[in-house]
Structure formats: C-alpha cells, structure tokens
Amino acid sequence: MKIIILGAGQVGGTLAEHLASEANDITVVDTDGERLRDLGDRLDIRTVQGRGSFPTVLRQAGADDADMLVAVTNSDETNMVACQVAHTLFHTPTKIARVREAAYLTRAGLFDNDAIPVDVLISPEQVVTNYIKRLIEHPGALQVIDFAEGKAQLVAVKAYYGGPLVGQQLRQLREHMPNVDTRVAAIFRRDRPIMPKGDTVIEADDEVFFIAAKAHIRAVMSEMRRLEESYKRIVIAGGGQIGERLAEAIESRYQVKIIEMSPARCRYLSDTLDSTVVLQGSASDRDLLLEENIADADIFLALTNDDEANIMSSLLAKRLGAKKVMTIINNPAYVDLIQGGDIDIAISPQLATIGTLLTHVRRGDIVSVHSLRRGAAEAIEAIAHGDAKSSKVIDRAIGNIDLPPGTTIGAIIRDEEVLIAHDDTVIEAGDHVILFLVDKKYIRDVEKLFHVGLSFF
C-alpha cells in the first residue's frame, strides 16, 4: 500500500516505523529536515521536506497515485486542508486526519465529502479519555481493551502471591471457575512472551493477558490477584481537554476533584462540570495535596501536557498516601522507566493513537487494532468473510488453522454471543475473531488469513 504520512513527530514517526516493517511504500512529509533525516536513517522510507498542505509538496510525496493520506501534524488546520487538497486535486481514496480541537469535532456535517473530506477522524484526547475510563472501571487492571462494542474485553493484570491460580497450571482455571469461560492469550514473564498451554504455570509478577465476556472479567481477575475495591474518590491533576472530558464522563459515578493552575481555566471548568470540585493551584504543592486529603484518594491521575510535572506530582501523591497513581507520559522513553514502581500505570497517548490509526491501515477486514505492552504486541479484531472454498479460516476448527508463530485466537463474537476460543471451536462466516500477536512481524500473515480468495467472487 502506498501511504503518505504528514508529520514526523511521535505519532507520525511511530506509525512510519510500524508500517515500514510491513512492506508498505511509505513517504513522510515534515517541515523539520533534521527529524526527517533521523527517520530516513533508521527506516526504509522516503522523506519530503515541506508543508504537507501544499499541492506541490503532496505531488512530490507521490499523491498522484497514493492509496492513503495520514495527516498527523501538530496543526488541526494543516491536517484538514491537506485532506481537502488530496481529495480535490489527487482523488486520494482514504484520508485520515488527527483533529484535537473540540470546536471542530462537535460540528455535525463538517467532515464529509461535501465539506471537509476526511474519511477517518482521530481525536487523541478522546481515545485517551476512553482508555483511562476503562482502567477506572476495572481496578487492578494494567490495560483494558474493548472488542465488538464492549461485548468481550482483553485485560492485562499482574499476578500476585496469594492469587488462587498463582503457582498452578492454566488448565486448573476451568476447575476453579466451572461457570466462567475465559482464555489466557499471552503471558509476559520478565518482559519475555510465553505462549500459554494447559500445563503452563502462572508465577507471581507475570503479566497475564486474558479475554472473556465483559460480565466475567472481575471473576477471572480474582484468580490472579486479590480484587481491589471499586474506586470512589478520584483526583485529577490538569484541567485540559483530557482532564475535562474524563471528569465529565465519570463525575456522576465518582467523587471527582480537578487541580488546575490557570484561574481562567478553573472558572470555565466550574461553569461546565456538574459535580466535580475544581481547585486552583499546583498538583505538586504538598500543602494543597495534604489539605485536600490526598491520602483518602483511591486514584490520582496526572493528565497535564508536561511529563516532568506529571511524574513529580504522581510521586508526591503516592508518597503522601494516594492508593494508586496513573500518569500520562508523552515521551515513550520514559514509559518503561517509571511504570510499575511508585507510578502504577504510565499511559502513552501516542501508543493509544497508533492503535486507532493502524485499525484503518491494515489490509483484510480488520475492525480494530490495539497496541499492547508499549507496542511490543498487538491485539486484532478481524471479520471472517467468504466460504469454506475462498477462506482459510471459515468452517475450520481453530486447532486446524495454520496460525503464524506467536499468534493465538482468544475469542469469537458471533452475533450477540461471546465464544471463548478452544481447539474444536469452528469459525463461521461473519464471525468477529479476536487474535493476539506477541511478534508484530507476522501481522501480514494474519491479514492474509482473512483475505477472501477469488473463488468467492
């Protein structure tokens, strides 16, 4: 596939890295020549220096015969104009734009072919807000991913000493919970993936990824670790777009406080939010945190745009007694350094956004793609089309499907029913199939599994 990426920042660069390793023809456009040289030295891609919304620059990047334009510069306006130019002058089939400003996103009819022709809108703030909301709803989870509109969920938990299943074989999960069907999709032990089998023994500190129907998630988590009580009191540091959206989404169910530096922003939040308590000040102010009884907080969320401020306020909140802290980290190099210590969960907006972008770039009928473990693994939801003659998966039992190395099928969603995958489970046309890959180099092989052969037509 021939893809033009506008913007060589964290998202554009990481996306180029993902796609270049999958034999796509990638061109990256940016005004920063040094950033482009760095990308060009590391990856097998073309680079073009210039403003991505200019017709001459797009033509130089190969827009005449490009299959897709992905506009992820730091400017909403540049991204929107670039899509307009690509549509009008080059008839680019698929145009994806990152748009952050809520004033654009809330206008109905703005993004269609009669107005601004954007096929797929990506709002990083909304993606991250939804991600954090799922973590709040599942205390103790490291990652929670929805499939088939939330019917099934993939959850990552850290196994702890004392968990009923820790020190026992996976096949005993069925004995412990005879009425709950679940499947362990992968285990990471000391950062190395282990493909789970019936005789695999779960050890303390293993990172366990399992899939189950939404209603059964808490029961399965209880096998790996002591269940945490539902959160009640939540403190948010940072009243920007993510802080505001999250408070708006959860304030009816939790006691929420926002700490925000800007007096003007505080007045806006007070007028906009219903029951959230808005505090003006610094989240790194020890006296303010003590005054607001931070030791009673179930969770402290550092959601500003400043990594260092987020890290320092999180460490302080934890030191003063906050039970759990989650922190947004924009610099991917920091994420692995800090997660799992005093900071319980580090959230990378770039990786969350990348997963959403990859959903629209993959070949085959891929419904969603999710980046796991800071990009080390992926979970994919694909639809099985065709018939037994034209498809490599339809009317075949999962045990008889030739899956790429390091790939497991975790579940199948058929109509409204969640079927946990077993070797004798047969895939039917129209099934949503949830796959887990611990090695991304086999993505192309997974996509080929879900291609429909010519005999179907």
ZAMARGU-4260 file (C-alpha; in steps of 0.2 Angstrom, whole numbers, plus 5000, padded with zeros to 4 digits):
<rodrens>
0) 5000/5000/5000 | 5007/5017/4996 | 5004/5029/5011 | 5009/5047/5014 | 5011/5052/5032
5) 5011/5071/5036 | 5020/5075/5052 | 5036/5066/5058 | 5033/5069/5077 | 5030/5055/5089
10) 5014/5048/5081 | 5019/5050/5063 | 5037/5043/5066 | 5030/5028/5076 | 5017/5025/5063
15) 5030/5025/5049 | 5040/5013/5060 | 5025/5001/5061 | 5021/5002/5043 | 5038/5001/5035
20) 5041/4985/5044 | 5026/4978/5035 | 5032/4981/5017 | 5022/4996/5013 | 5028/5011/5002
25) 5029/5025/5015 | 5033/5043/5012 | 5034/5055/5027 | 5032/5074/5025 | 5038/5087/5038
30) 5045/5104/5039 | 5059/5099/5050 | 5073/5092/5040 | 5083/5085/5055 | 5068/5075/5061
35) 5066/5068/5043 | 5085/5063/5042 | 5084/5054/5058 | 5069/5044/5052 | 5076/5041/5035
40) 5092/5034/5043 | 5083/5022/5053 | 5069/5016/5042 | 5067/5011/5024 | 5056/5026/5019
45) 5055/5041/5008 | 5055/5058/5016 | 5050/5075/5009 | 5053/5092/5017 | 5039/5105/5016
50) 5022/5110/5022 | 5010/5095/5020 | 4995/5105/5014 | 5004/5112/4999 | 4999/5104/4982
55) 5017/5104/4976 | 5023/5096/4992 | 5010/5082/4991 | 5013/5079/4972 | 5032/5077/4977
60) 5027/5065/4990 | 5018/5054/4977 | 5000/5060/4980 | 4995/5056/4961 | 4994/5038/4965
65) 4994/5036/4984 | 4981/5024/4992 | 4981/5034/5008 | 4985/5050/5017 | 4988/5051/5035
70) 4988/5069/5042 | 4995/5069/5060 | 5004/5086/5060 | 5003/5097/5076 | 4991/5108/5067
75) 4972/5103/5065 | 4971/5116/5051 | 4985/5109/5041 | 4978/5092/5043 | 4961/5097/5037
80) 4967/5107/5022 | 4979/5093/5017 | 4964/5081/5016 | 4954/5094/5006 | 4969/5096/4994
85) 4972/5077/4992 | 4953/5075/4989 | 4951/5089/4976 | 4967/5088/4966 | 4973/5070/4968
90) 4957/5060/4972 | 4966/5050/4986 | 4955/5036/4991 | 4957/5036/5010 | 4961/5052/5020
95) 4964/5051/5039 | 4966/5067/5050 | 4971/5070/5068 | 4960/5084/5074 | 4961/5089/5093
100) 4951/5104/5094 | 4933/5100/5101 | 4926/5115/5092 | 4929/5106/5076 | 4924/5089/5082
105) 4907/5094/5089 | 4901/5102/5072 | 4889/5089/5063 | 4892/5088/5045 | 4909/5097/5045
110) 4919/5081/5040 | 4911/5074/5024 | 4915/5075/5005 | 4903/5090/5003 | 4913/5100/5016
115) 4930/5094/5023 | 4933/5077/5015 | 4940/5067/5030 | 4936/5049/5029 | 4943/5045/5047
120) 4944/5057/5061 | 4957/5053/5075 | 4955/5063/5092 | 4969/5058/5103 | 4961/5066/5118
125) 4945/5056/5116 | 4955/5040/5113 | 4965/5043/5129 | 4949/5048/5139 | 4941/5031/5135
130) 4956/5021/5139 | 4958/5029/5156 | 4939/5027/5159 | 4940/5008/5156 | 4955/5007/5169
135) 4945/5016/5182 | 4931/5004/5179 | 4942/4989/5182 | 4953/4992/5197 | 4969/4982/5197
140) 4970/4981/5178 | 4985/4987/5168 | 4976/4988/5152 | 4958/4985/5146 | 4953/4984/5128
145) 4935/4983/5121 | 4930/4971/5107 | 4914/4971/5097 | 4907/4986/5106 | 4912/4980/5123
150) 4904/4963/5122 | 4921/4955/5125 | 4937/4963/5134 | 4955/4959/5134 | 4963/4963/5151
155) 4981/4963/5157 | 4984/4960/5176 | 4999/4957/5186 | 4999/4940/5195 | 5002/4942/5214
160) 5007/4930/5228 | 4991/4923/5235 | 4981/4923/5219 | 4971/4906/5218 | 4979/4902/5202
165) 4997/4908/5205 | 5009/4893/5206 | 4996/4882/5197 | 4993/4876/5179 | 4982/4885/5167
170) 4971/4870/5164 | 4965/4872/5183 | 4957/4889/5178 | 4942/4879/5172 | 4941/4869/5188
175) 4942/4885/5199 | 4928/4893/5188 | 4917/4880/5180 | 4904/4893/5175 | 4915/4905/5168
180) 4923/4903/5151 | 4940/4913/5148 | 4956/4911/5138 | 4974/4917/5143 | 4980/4924/5127
185) 4998/4928/5132 | 5009/4929/5147 | 5024/4940/5149 | 5037/4935/5161 | 5052/4946/5164
190) 5047/4955/5148 | 5048/4939/5138 | 5032/4932/5130 | 5027/4914/5134 | 5014/4906/5124
195) 5001/4899/5136 | 4997/4880/5136 | 4987/4869/5148 | 5002/4865/5158 | 5009/4882/5159
200) 5012/4888/5177 | 5007/4906/5182 | 5021/4914/5193 | 5020/4929/5204 | 5024/4945/5194
205) 5018/4938/5177 | 5009/4950/5166 | 4994/4940/5161 | 4983/4944/5146 | 4966/4936/5146
210) 4950/4938/5136 | 4932/4935/5142 | 4914/4941/5141 | 4913/4958/5150 | 4902/4951/5164
215) 4916/4938/5168 | 4931/4950/5169 | 4931/4953/5188 | 4929/4934/5192 | 4944/4930/5181
220) 4954/4944/5189 | 4951/4937/5206 | 4960/4921/5201 | 4977/4931/5198 | 4976/4943/5212
225) 4967/4950/5227 | 4952/4960/5220 | 4953/4979/5223 | 4938/4988/5229 | 4929/4999/5217
230) 4936/5017/5216 | 4926/5031/5224 | 4937/5046/5226 | 4947/5052/5211 | 4959/5067/5210
235) 4964/5073/5193 | 4979/5084/5190 | 4977/5095/5175 | 4961/5103/5168 | 4965/5102/5150
240) 4955/5093/5137 | 4958/5076/5144 | 4955/5081/5162 | 4939/5090/5157 | 4932/5075/5146
245) 4937/5062/5159 | 4928/5072/5173 | 4913/5075/5163 | 4912/5056/5159 | 4914/5050/5177
250) 4908/5063/5189 | 4890/5055/5190 | 4898/5039/5197 | 4913/5045/5207 | 4919/5059/5219
255) 4930/5069/5207 | 4942/5084/5211 | 4952/5093/5197 | 4968/5103/5202 | 4972/5116/5188
260) 4984/5130/5188 | 4975/5143/5177 | 4962/5153/5186 | 4953/5156/5169 | 4953/5138/5165
265) 4946/5134/5183 | 4932/5146/5181 | 4927/5138/5164 | 4928/5120/5172 | 4917/5126/5187
270) 4904/5133/5174 | 4905/5117/5163 | 4906/5102/5175 | 4891/5097/5186 | 4898/5090/5202
275) 4917/5090/5200 | 4926/5100/5213 | 4938/5112/5204 | 4954/5118/5214 | 4966/5131/5208
280) 4984/5128/5212 | 4998/5116/5208 | 4997/5097/5209 | 5015/5097/5215 | 5010/5108/5230
285) 5012/5097/5245 | 5002/5108/5257 | 4987/5108/5244 | 4988/5089/5242 | 4988/5087/5261
290) 4974/5100/5263 | 4963/5090/5251 | 4966/5074/5260 | 4976/5065/5246 | 4978/5050/5257
295) 4960/5047/5255 | 4961/5047/5236 | 4958/5030/5228 | 4967/5036/5212 | 4977/5051/5207
300) 4978/5055/5188 | 4992/5066/5182 | 4985/5072/5165 | 4994/5088/5160 | 5005/5090/5145
305) 5021/5091/5155 | 5029/5074/5158 | 5041/5080/5171 | 5026/5089/5181 | 5016/5073/5179
310) 5029/5062/5186 | 5034/5073/5200 | 5016/5076/5206 | 5012/5057/5204 | 5027/5053/5215
315) 5022/5066/5228 | 5004/5060/5228 | 5010/5042/5231 | 5022/5047/5245 | 5008/5056/5253
320) 4996/5041/5253 | 4986/5040/5237 | 4982/5022/5234 | 4986/5022/5216 | 4993/5034/5203
325) 4991/5034/5184 | 5002/5046/5174 | 5001/5052/5156 | 5019/5051/5148 | 5021/5059/5131
330) 5040/5053/5129 | 5040/5035/5125 | 5057/5033/5133 | 5050/5037/5150 | 5036/5025/5150
335) 5046/5009/5153 | 5057/5018/5166 | 5043/5023/5178 | 5029/5010/5176 | 5027/4998/5190
340) 5037/5007/5203 | 5029/5021/5213 | 5019/5025/5197 | 5006/5011/5194 | 5002/5014/5176
345) 5010/5025/5163 | 4999/5030/5149 | 5006/5034/5132 | 4994/5045/5121 | 5005/5041/5106
350) 5003/5022/5108 | 4984/5024/5110 | 4983/5034/5095 | 4994/5022/5085 | 4982/5008/5088
355) 4967/5018/5082 | 4977/5023/5066 | 4983/5005/5062 | 4964/5000/5063 | 4962/5009/5047
360) 4978/5005/5038 | 4978/4986/5040 | 4974/4975/5025 | 4959/4962/5025 | 4943/4966/5035
365) 4952/4972/5051 | 4939/4980/5063 | 4951/4986/5076 | 4970/4985/5081 | 4977/4988/5099
370) 4995/4991/5103 | 4999/4981/5119 | 5014/4982/5131 | 5020/4999/5124 | 5020/4992/5106
375) 5028/4975/5109 | 5012/4965/5105 | 4995/4968/5096 | 4978/4963/5098 | 4967/4962/5082
380) 4948/4960/5079 | 4945/4953/5061 | 4929/4948/5052 | 4929/4931/5043 | 4921/4933/5026
385) 4918/4921/5012 | 4915/4902/5012 | 4925/4886/5015 | 4932/4887/4997 | 4938/4905/4997
390) 4943/4907/5015 | 4957/4900/5025 | 4948/4901/5042 | 4929/4898/5038 | 4922/4881/5043
395) 4938/4876/5051 | 4941/4872/5069 | 4954/4883/5077 | 4965/4869/5081 | 4967/4865/5062
400) 4971/4883/5057 | 4989/4887/5052 | 4992/4902/5063 | 5008/4912/5062 | 5021/4909/5076
405) 5016/4918/5092 | 4998/4920/5087 | 4983/4914/5097 | 4964/4916/5094 | 4957/4922/5110
410) 4938/4923/5106 | 4925/4924/5093 | 4910/4936/5094 | 4895/4928/5084 | 4880/4940/5084
415) 4877/4944/5102 | 4887/4929/5109 | 4905/4929/5115 | 4913/4912/5112 | 4929/4909/5120
420) 4941/4900/5108 | 4945/4882/5110 | 4954/4870/5098 | 4937/4862/5092 | 4928/4879/5090
425) 4923/4881/5072 | 4924/4899/5064 | 4909/4904/5053 | 4906/4917/5040 | 4903/4934/5049
430) 4912/4930/5065 | 4922/4943/5073 | 4939/4934/5078 | 4950/4941/5091 | 4968/4937/5089
435) 4983/4941/5100 | 5001/4943/5092 | 5017/4943/5103 | 5028/4946/5087 | 5022/4960/5076
440) 5032/4954/5061 | 5018/4942/5057 | 5005/4955/5055 | 5005/4952/5036 | 5002/4934/5038
445) 4987/4937/5049 | 4980/4949/5037 | 4982/4936/5023 | 4972/4923/5033 | 4957/4935/5032
450) 4958/4939/5014 | 4944/4931/5003 | 4950/4921/4988 | 4944/4924/4970 | 4933/4909/4971
455) 4921/4919/4982 | 4918/4931/4968
</rodrens>
